[in-house]
Every structure is written in structure tokens, then in C-alpha cells.
């Protein structure tokens, strides 16, 4: 009877969440046609790890070609520039919600023409491939069977797998062993340097900057993947603000300021503002609304797209529990040992695991073998590193929970076992352990629920679990809906976990 009640509650929660999601998404779909700078501030959204277009320099300031252009536009209009670093996967939500006025950061127009209100193209760019200098990879055909890395929702990804990708590039991508997505180019170069990836596909402007900064360890292939154009992306329909910015850019081009800024950043050979045909996308825009499929159809499509990510999340969750729960008990024994050295080793271990971010620990587990011992990494090690990192982290938390449960057992229980002639092993297994398990169930439940949500941190190692996949789908569809679907999945999963743990806890309340 109680189980039926729980299932009814679960179904009711799912229905309510779906209804709220539908209403929210409908509201988000309304496009403003008159957005402009009203409070005197112009907020530019940019990727803070995308030099030379936008990045943080050694002094801690956000600088770059695009930011210099934006500053000059603000100076000419009497606006205050707000430089807003954003998660590139969340750029569409930032723009739709109004937290930024535009996306201005080497933003590729190709394949996105209908998703935004665009300025005129101002940079001609190409997609190139970066490899280690001693890799033996000389041509694009040499990438067959190799692991290639791209930034999530980047133009390189679109060039290789997008709907508008050329047939030649689709065939090239089909020969890769894996096309792996990472959050930023620093992670990409760490993967390439450590040997867990064989090549990076990226914008030529960023590639030239990175090669100059990183020395001769890397090389660029002479063959290019594709060419593209950069523009400034505004919220769909926001032509008023676009026209104000475009007018300022045209003025800058006429008086030479634009070319001066380009020369400052070494991009004078790439800029194309004012050239014939570069404003074609801007002029071709119409006010027609974007046709969207029904809520049910979109939901079904998103669920299919996220299915592999869900399996990856479940794998991380269960394997982490399988290894961390017994490992935590072992650490507890060491922590409570009478040997001082062992006790302090356990204390230091627990202190490090609880005192540093899990994301940092994952990076150390994955990249540590290469940077500390020079051991080259294989692609398959990525998954093992995720499980090792999670298990080591959660074992530290479980160890302290177990210790509290053991120390909470009254001393009289030990004395009674001794009177009955129990050995220390028998005392622990038959007397202490059952009582400890009963006492620690609530805090263990909290940690297990936290683990469900922490699985999303696997993306630090470019391992694509469900939430990462949801961000990628959201970016490709320019929709927030995949993230809400992911949220529903996490909630239902945690609901079931809490329900199961509560049933176990009630079974252990034998004294009632």
C-alpha cells in the first residue's frame, strides 16, 4: 500500500514538472522586437578562454580583439561596457533571458543564420587541425582512427558533424576513432599533450595564438577543414540594437579605427568588414517567427538524444557506490587504528579529499600520470579516471560517516560481547556493524543523493554524461528544454534513491 502511495506521488510530481516546464518554455519562446540599451549599459557575453578574441590576461583583466571593438562601440554611443564571461553551452539561455545584450566573441554565423539577429560579418575564419609536432600526422587523412577534440558547440564541431557540414568533412569525421568535446581549449591542449587525444580542430585565429604561446611542441596541418565568418549575435528580432552597433562599426571602418584594432591583435589579414557580400545574412533577415514543433515531439526527440548520457550517468553512479562504500570502511579502520602513522595518513587523506574540489581531483587523477611520471594516456583511461576520482572522493566522506556510527555504539555493547566470549571480529560483525549501519543511513542517503548530481562533473575530463549531453543538445537546438528534461531526470532519480534508502532505513528500525 505504501509503495503504491509513493508511485502515485512520483507520477504526480512528473506531471506537475512537465506542465510547469511547458508553460515556462512557452513563455521563453516570446521574442522581443524592440530590445535596446535602455539603462546605459551594453552587456557583451563572451567565452573568457578564447584568445585573441576574449580572454583574461596576466593582470586579471578581460581583453581581446572583440572586447576592444565593443569598448569603442560603447564609447561612440555613450554606453558603459559590461564584459560578461559566460559558459559557452549556456550562451543561448543568457541571451534569451536578457542577462546579456549580445554574443560577441568569435561567434560563427555559418549554420546559425536563422537562430540570431546578426551584424555584418567582420572576420573571415577557417577551421584547422593542431597536432603534436612529433605525432607523424601530416595530412587530414592521417586522422583516421585518431581521437580528435573540439570545443562543445563550436564551429569546428558544426563543420564536422553539423546539419550543414560538407560531405567531405562528414566522411572525414566518420574515420575518427572518437570526436570528443571539451569545455575549453586549455583542456583540449592538456588532452593533446598528455596523449589522451591525437588532434584538436579549432579556429585558425585561436590556433595561431595558442601555437605562439605554447612554443614548438605543436604544429598546424596545412589543410583546412572549412572556412567561416564571424558576426555579432543578437536576440532574434532585436534589430534596433543590432542597427545601432552596426552603424558604429561602419563608422569605425570609415575612420580607420577598426583596422587599427585588428592590427593590434594581429588579425589584419582576417578581417572582412565592409567587403562585398559580407552583410548578406544581415540583409536577408526577415521578421518571420521560427516554427517550432509541438512540445510532445520535442520532448520525445530530446529523450532519445539524452538516452546515452543517462546510461553514462547511471554507470558513474553505481560504480562509484560499488567501490567507495567498502573503501570508506577500510579508511575508517585505518583512521581508528592504534598505529599513529596509519591514523595520520588516513587523516591527511580525508582532509585532502574533503578540502579540495572534486573537479580538481578528477583532473589530477587523469592528467597526473603524464605530468608527474611522463606516462602517456590512452583514451580508454578517461572512463577509469572518472570512476577512480569519484570513488576516492566519496570514500573519504563515507569513512567519516562510518566512524561517527561506530563511535556512537555504546561501550556497554562491547562489554556485553566480551562477557559472551566474542572475539573482536565477531563483536564488530555481529554487534557493532549492524548498529552502525542503522545509525548512518540518513547521512549516507544524503551523500548518495549528492553523488547523483555530482556525476555532471565528469565533463571536467571530457566524459559525456547526461547533463553535459543536455547542455550540448540545448546549445545545438538553441533551446532551454533539454536542460529541464535533464532536471526532471535528476529529480526522479533522486526521488527513487531517497525512497529506496528510506525503505532500507525502516527495515533496520527493528526495535520498533
Secondary structure, 3 states (H helix, E strand, C coil): CHHHHHHHHHHHHHHHHHHHHHHHHHHHCCCCCCCCCCCCEEEEEECCEECCCEEECCCCCEECHHHHHHHHHHHHHCCEEEEEECCHHHHHHHHHHCCCCEEEEEEECCCCCCCCEECCCCEEEEEEEEEECCCCCCCHHHHCCCEEEEECCCHHHHHHHCCCCCHHHHHHHHCCCEEEEECCHHHHHHHHHHCCCCEEEEEHHHHHHHHHHHHHHEEECCCCCEEEEEEEEECCCCHHHHHHHHHHHHHHHHHCHHHHHHHHCCCCCCECCCCCCCCHHHHHCCCCCCCCCCHHHHHHHHHHHHHHHHHHHHHHHHHHHHHHHHHHHHHHHHHCCCCHHHHHHHHHHHHHHHHCCHHHHHHHHHHHHHHHHCCCCCCCHHHHHHHHHHHHHHHHHHHHHHHHHHHCCCHHHHHHHHHCCCCHHHHHHHHHHHHHHHHHHHHHHHHHHHHHHHHHHHHHHCCCCHHHHHHHHHHHHCCCHHHHHHHHHHHHHHHHHHHHHHHHHHHHCCCC
